[in-house]
Amino acid sequence: MILSRSKLICCIALMAGVTIFTACHKDWAEHNDTTDDALKNNLYQAISKTATLGKFSDMLVKTGYDKILSSSKTYTVWAPSDQALQSLDPAISSDTAKLKQFVGNHIANQSYLAGASASQRIQMLNGKYNIMAANKFDSASITIVNQYANNGVFHVIDKFIPRYDNCWELIKNTSAAPLMKSYLLSLNYTGFDSTKATQIGVNPTNGQPLWDSTNGKIASNVFWNKVQNINDESNQYTVFLLTDNAYTTEFNKITPWFKTSTTDSTTNLSSFHLVKDLAFKGLYNVADLPDTLVSQYGVKTPIKKSAIIASYKTSNGVVHIMNQADFTKENKFPPIYIQGELPSRFMVSRPANTFYRVRYNPLTGQNFNDIMMTNYGVADYSIAYFRSGINSMRYNAYWVALNDIQAGGTSAPLWQQRLACGFIRNDTSFRTTTFPAVSIGYNVYSEISLGQFTFPNYADQYFFVLGPTTSSTSGNANAITLDYIKLVPAF
């Protein structure tokens, strides 16, 4: 019988499929046989039956992790071999609490298979994080990979991974930077976390919950809240600690700009404004450091690699010890911008006459937001802007104030407005300095120089933009506009 070409192709394909199915079935059966044997044991049993893991198995029993690894939850274990554990500090082996932290540093929830090229930062049962990439676990090589059990997988590694301090723990334990360490620790305080507290009732006056004062208290620190939470294990940070000489040098450089009525408050302000620009999100080992890092406060921090005298790996980043920082005044005190569309308060509410606009600046090629008020009918009207922490120094003041609604002329005279600074007390404005009135030219997008403020002491300040002295309600002669105010330190 002669088969047609199409039938012949179908027969060949069918025979090939049978062959492939038979081969696959055989391979899968062999795989199942192997897996079935492994799945008869939980992780603790599998590890305890591995000849090279006797010491680690004993540690699991001593710390109670044998029971955890015998449960139904899924885990991954990176088990150091007996040879790897020969160099473990006896002080860890003989201290149950330290040993539990050590063993927990090699176990994670869920299954993680070796071999993937992409690195993963994985949280361990002791709360720390380690990195797994390809056949590496932190600095250890994985010598035996992907050993299955009925509740997870384990790998054998050729060295143990110590429990590293995080950045904050290292600062607490170091002796390399006493002055900076002492200041950072002085920022500790006891806070309150309602998610950890027990509600015991409701305040009948205001309906607010009443909490048990004995719980819900948490240890916190001002530096964590205002700079970077370097006690957080889930993120990575780079922190620079200054030796005492470097700390004193930089402290003395900036102290004149934080004059207050007391020595203690001046010291505290100067100290905070020194350290706030020395911690950064992200991991920068020495080889990866640029010559400048920008803090979250917008300050350019110079990085001189030759000034780094020591570096310490932490569980959430790295801490560098520096014997020189060398901030420049210009970088440490960048210009202050006060945005017009973000007023703190109005002299009198005039919502119908207030416009928050989006405009295009042809000089910068960028859109910007500003505020425009017209025909509000109040003489000497003012918009107030609050700014906390103005340094004890001189500032040159500028603004961009766009008038794009009137070109001038006798029928529509250009309006004038003024910039002032001062304070508000009992709802009354007090102006300590007021600059001369400035005409707001038509379609002027550039910065206009206004004058110079001098602040003898570090303090909070209000800045006021004042409109014309008339109370017109027509013709746009009664108007205020502002894109931003810029205060540039004049050292």
C-alpha positions in Angstrom: 0.0 0.0 0.0 1.3 3.4 -1.0 0.6 6.2 1.5 -0.1 9.7 0.3 2.4 12.3 1.2 0.0 13.9 3.8 -0.8 10.5 5.4 2.9 9.7 5.6 3.7 12.9 7.4 0.9 12.2 9.9 2.3 8.7 10.6 5.8 10.0 11.2 4.5 12.7 13.5 2.4 10.2 15.5 5.4 7.8 15.9 7.6 10.7 17.0 5.0 11.7 19.5 4.7 8.2 21.0 8.5 8.1 21.3 8.7 11.5 23.0 5.8 10.7 25.3 7.5 7.4 26.3 10.8 9.1 27.0 9.2 12.0 28.9 7.1 9.6 31.0 10.2 7.6 31.9 12.1 10.8 32.9 9.2 12.1 34.9 8.7 8.8 36.6 12.4 8.8 37.6 12.0 12.4 38.8 8.9 11.4 40.8 10.8 8.5 42.4 13.5 10.8 43.5 11.1 13.5 44.7 8.9 11.0 46.5 11.8 9.8 48.6 12.7 13.3 49.5 9.1 14.2 50.3 9.0 11.6 53.0 11.0 13.8 55.2 10.5 17.3 56.6 13.3 19.8 56.5 14.7 19.0 59.9 14.7 15.3 59.1 16.3 15.8 55.8 19.0 18.0 57.3 19.7 15.6 60.2 20.1 12.7 57.7 22.7 14.7 55.7 26.2 13.5 56.7 28.0 16.9 56.3 25.4 18.8 58.4 25.7 17.2 61.8 26.8 20.4 63.7 24.0 22.5 62.1 21.5 19.8 62.9 22.6 19.9 66.6 22.2 23.7 66.5 18.6 23.3 65.2 17.7 21.1 68.2 19.5 23.4 70.7 17.6 26.5 69.5 14.2 24.9 68.9 14.4 25.4 65.2 14.1 21.7 64.7 10.4 22.0 65.7 9.9 24.9 63.3 11.4 23.0 60.4 9.2 20.1 61.2 6.0 22.1 60.8 3.8 22.3 57.8 4.9 25.8 56.8 7.3 26.2 53.9 11.0 27.2 54.5 14.3 27.5 52.8 17.5 26.7 54.8 21.0 27.6 53.8 22.9 25.1 56.0 26.6 25.6 56.7 28.6 22.4 56.4 30.4 20.9 59.4 33.7 22.2 58.0 32.3 25.7 57.6 31.2 25.8 61.3 34.6 24.9 62.6 35.6 28.6 62.8 32.4 29.7 64.6 33.1 31.8 67.7 32.5 29.6 70.8 30.9 32.6 72.4 28.0 32.1 69.9 27.8 28.4 70.3 27.6 28.6 74.1 25.0 31.4 74.2 21.5 30.1 73.4 20.2 33.6 72.5 23.1 34.4 70.2 23.0 30.9 68.7 19.3 31.3 67.9 20.0 34.6 66.1 22.8 32.9 64.2 20.8 29.9 63.1 17.8 32.1 62.2 20.1 34.0 59.9 20.2 31.0 57.7 16.5 30.3 57.4 13.7 32.0 55.4 10.0 31.6 54.8 9.0 30.2 51.5 11.0 28.2 48.9 14.0 29.8 47.1 15.7 27.7 44.5 19.3 28.3 43.6 20.4 28.9 40.1 18.6 32.1 39.2 20.9 34.8 38.0 19.0 37.7 39.4 19.9 38.6 43.0 17.2 38.6 45.7 17.4 40.3 49.1 15.6 37.8 51.3 14.4 38.3 54.9 15.6 35.7 57.4 13.7 34.4 60.4 15.9 36.6 62.7 14.6 39.7 60.9 17.8 40.3 59.0 18.2 40.2 55.2 20.7 38.3 53.1 21.3 38.3 49.3 21.0 35.2 47.2 22.2 35.2 43.6 22.9 32.2 41.3 24.7 29.8 43.5 25.8 32.3 46.1 24.3 33.1 49.5 25.8 36.4 50.7 29.5 35.6 50.6 29.1 31.8 50.7 29.0 29.5 47.8 26.2 27.0 47.6 27.9 23.6 47.2 24.8 21.4 47.2 21.7 22.9 45.7 17.9 22.5 45.8 17.5 19.6 48.3 13.8 19.0 48.6 11.7 18.1 51.6 8.0 18.0 52.2 8.0 21.5 53.6 10.6 23.3 51.6 14.1 23.1 50.3 17.6 23.4 51.7 21.1 24.2 50.3 24.5 23.4 51.7 26.9 26.3 51.9 30.7 26.4 52.4 30.8 29.2 55.0 28.4 30.5 57.7 26.9 34.0 57.4 27.2 36.0 60.6 24.4 38.1 62.0 25.4 41.6 61.0 24.3 44.7 63.0 22.1 47.1 61.0 23.3 50.6 60.5 21.7 51.9 63.7 22.9 48.9 65.8 26.5 49.4 64.5 26.4 53.1 65.5 25.3 52.1 69.0 28.1 49.6 69.3 31.0 51.5 67.6 33.7 53.4 69.3 35.0 55.1 66.1 32.9 58.3 66.3 32.1 59.2 70.0 30.8 62.7 69.4 28.5 61.9 66.5 27.4 58.7 68.2 26.6 60.6 71.4 24.5 63.1 69.6 22.5 60.6 67.6 21.8 58.6 70.7 20.6 61.7 72.5 17.7 61.8 69.9 16.1 58.7 71.3 12.6 59.0 72.7 9.7 56.8 73.6 6.8 57.1 71.1 3.3 55.6 70.9 1.9 53.2 68.3 -1.8 52.8 68.5 -1.6 49.6 66.3 0.3 47.9 69.2 -1.8 49.4 72.0 -4.9 48.0 73.7 -8.0 50.2 73.7 -9.6 50.4 77.1 -12.5 52.8 76.4 -13.7 56.0 74.6 -13.3 59.5 75.8 -16.9 60.7 76.5 -16.0 64.3 75.8 -14.5 64.0 72.3 -15.1 60.4 71.3 -11.4 59.7 71.0 -10.1 56.2 72.0 -8.5 55.7 75.4 -5.4 53.5 75.4 -3.7 51.3 78.0 -0.7 53.4 78.9 1.4 50.2 79.6 1.5 49.1 76.0 1.8 50.7 72.6 5.0 52.4 73.7 7.8 52.1 71.1 11.4 53.1 71.1 12.0 55.8 68.4 14.5 58.4 67.4 14.3 61.8 65.8 16.9 60.9 63.2 14.8 58.0 62.0 11.8 60.2 61.6 13.4 63.3 60.0 16.4 61.9 58.1 16.5 58.2 57.4 15.2 55.3 59.4 18.5 53.4 59.5 17.0 51.0 62.0 14.7 49.6 59.2 15.9 46.2 58.0 13.7 46.2 54.9 15.6 49.0 53.1 19.3 49.7 52.5 21.2 52.8 53.6 24.6 54.4 53.4 25.7 56.3 56.5 28.8 58.4 57.1 30.1 58.7 60.6 32.6 61.5 61.3 35.6 61.1 63.6 35.7 63.5 66.5 38.1 65.9 64.7 36.0 66.0 61.5 32.8 66.4 63.5 34.2 69.3 65.5 35.5 71.0 62.4 32.2 70.9 60.6 30.2 71.8 63.7 32.2 74.9 64.3 31.8 76.0 60.6 28.0 76.0 60.8 27.3 77.1 64.4 27.3 80.9 63.5 24.2 80.3 61.3 22.2 78.8 64.2 22.3 81.5 66.8 19.6 81.3 69.4 18.9 82.7 72.9 20.6 79.7 74.6 23.8 77.7 74.1 22.1 74.4 74.3 19.5 75.1 71.6 22.3 76.5 69.3 24.3 73.3 69.9 21.4 71.0 69.2 20.4 72.9 66.0 23.9 72.9 64.7 24.4 69.2 65.5 21.2 68.2 63.7 21.9 70.3 60.7 25.3 68.6 60.5 24.2 65.0 60.7 21.0 65.3 58.6 23.1 65.3 55.4 25.2 62.2 56.2 22.7 59.4 55.6 21.3 58.2 52.3 18.9 55.6 51.0 20.6 53.0 48.9 23.8 51.0 49.2 27.1 52.7 48.2 30.2 50.7 48.8 33.5 52.6 48.5 34.0 51.6 44.9 30.5 52.8 44.0 30.6 56.2 45.7 30.3 59.3 43.5 32.1 62.5 44.4 28.8 64.0 45.6 25.6 62.6 47.2 22.5 64.7 47.6 20.7 64.4 50.9 16.9 64.4 51.2 17.2 68.0 52.3 18.7 68.9 48.9 22.2 69.5 50.3 25.2 68.4 48.2 27.4 66.3 50.4 31.0 66.0 49.2 32.4 62.5 49.3 36.2 62.2 49.5 37.1 58.5 49.2 40.6 59.1 50.6 38.9 60.4 53.8 37.1 57.1 54.4 39.3 55.3 57.0 37.0 52.3 57.6 33.8 50.7 56.2 31.4 48.3 57.8 29.0 46.0 56.1 25.6 46.0 57.9 22.4 43.9 57.5 20.8 47.0 55.8 23.6 48.7 54.1 27.0 50.1 54.9 28.6 52.6 57.4 31.7 54.5 56.4 33.9 56.3 58.9 35.3 59.6 57.6 38.0 61.8 59.0 37.0 64.8 56.7 33.7 66.1 55.4 34.5 69.6 54.1 31.0 70.9 53.4 30.9 74.2 51.6 28.7 77.0 52.9 27.0 77.2 49.5 26.1 73.5 49.5 25.2 73.3 53.2 22.8 76.3 52.9 21.1 76.1 49.5 18.7 78.8 48.3 15.2 78.7 49.9 12.2 78.6 47.6 8.7 79.7 48.8 6.0 78.7 46.3 3.3 81.3 45.6 0.6 78.7 45.1 1.1 77.4 48.7 0.1 80.3 50.9 -0.2 79.8 54.7 -3.0 82.3 55.2 -4.8 85.3 53.7 -5.4 88.6 55.3 -9.1 88.3 54.4 -10.6 85.4 52.6 -11.4 86.2 48.9 -12.0 82.9 47.1 -13.9 84.5 44.3 -10.9 86.7 43.5 -8.2 84.0 43.9 -6.9 82.0 41.0 -4.4 79.2 41.1 -2.9 79.0 37.6 -0.6 76.9 35.4 1.6 79.0 33.1 4.4 78.4 30.7 7.8 80.1 31.2 9.5 80.7 27.9 12.8 81.4 29.6 13.0 78.0 31.3 10.8 76.0 28.9 8.8 74.6 31.8 5.3 75.0 33.1 4.9 76.5 36.6 2.1 77.1 39.1 1.4 80.5 40.6 -1.3 82.5 42.4 -3.1 85.5 41.1 -5.6 87.7 43.0 -7.4 90.6 41.3 -10.0 93.2 42.3 -10.3 91.9 45.9 -11.2 95.4 47.2 -8.9 95.6 50.3 -6.1 98.2 50.7 -2.7 96.9 51.7 -3.9 93.3 51.3 -1.4 90.6 52.1 -0.8 86.9 51.6 1.3 85.2 54.2 3.8 82.4 53.8 5.3 80.6 56.8 8.8 79.2 56.7 10.3 77.4 59.7 13.9 77.6 60.7 15.3 80.6 58.9 19.1 80.8 59.7 20.8 83.6 61.5 22.3 85.1 58.3 21.7 87.6 55.5 19.6 86.6 52.5 19.2 88.3 49.2 15.5 88.1 48.2 14.1 87.6 44.7 10.8 86.7 43.2 9.1 85.8 40.0 5.7 87.5 39.8 3.9 87.2 36.5 1.5 89.8 35.2 0.0 88.5 32.0 -3.3 90.3 32.3 -2.5 94.0 31.7 0.0 95.7 29.6 -0.2 99.1 31.3 -1.4 102.5 30.1 -3.6 105.1 31.6 -6.7 102.9 31.4 -5.0 100.0 33.1 -2.1 101.1 35.2 0.5 98.5 36.3 0.1 97.5 39.9 2.8 97.5 42.6 3.4 95.0 45.3 5.9 94.6 48.2 7.7 91.8 50.1 7.9 91.9 53.9 8.9 89.5 56.7 7.9 89.3 60.3 5.5 87.3 62.5 1.9 86.8 63.4 0.7 87.0 66.9 -2.9 86.8 68.1 -4.0 86.9 64.5 -2.2 90.2 63.9 0.6 90.6 61.5 3.8 92.3 62.6 6.3 93.3 59.8 9.9 93.7 60.9 11.2 94.5 57.4 9.3 95.7 54.3 10.9 96.3 51.0 9.9 99.2 48.7 7.0 98.6 46.3 7.9 97.1 42.9 5.9 97.5 39.7 4.8 94.2 38.2 5.7 94.6 34.6 3.8 92.9 31.8 5.0 89.4 30.8 8.2 89.5 32.9 9.2 85.8 33.5 12.6 86.5 35.1 13.6 86.8 38.7 13.5 90.3 40.1 15.9 91.4 42.9 14.0 92.9 45.9 16.6 93.6 48.6 18.3 91.9 51.5 17.0 90.5 54.8 19.2 90.2 57.9 18.1 87.7 60.6 20.2 88.0 63.8 18.8 84.7 65.2 17.6 81.4 63.9 13.8 81.5 64.0 10.6 80.8 62.2 9.4 83.6 59.9 6.4 84.7 58.0 6.9 86.3 54.6 4.2 88.6 53.3 3.4 89.6 49.8 1.4 92.9 50.0 -0.7 94.4 47.3 -1.4 98.0 46.4 -2.5 100.5 49.0 -5.7 101.1 47.0 -9.0 99.2 47.5 -10.1 99.2 43.9 -12.5 96.5 42.7 -12.1 97.0 39.0 -9.5 97.5 36.2 -7.0 95.0 37.9 -5.3 97.9 39.6 -5.8 96.0 42.8 -3.9 92.7 42.3 -1.2 90.3 43.7 0.6 87.6 41.8 3.5 85.3 42.8 5.2 82.3 41.3 7.9 82.0 44.0 10.1 83.9 46.4 13.8 82.9 46.5 16.1 83.6 49.4 19.8 83.2 48.6 22.3 83.2 51.6 24.7 86.1 51.5 27.6 84.9 53.5 
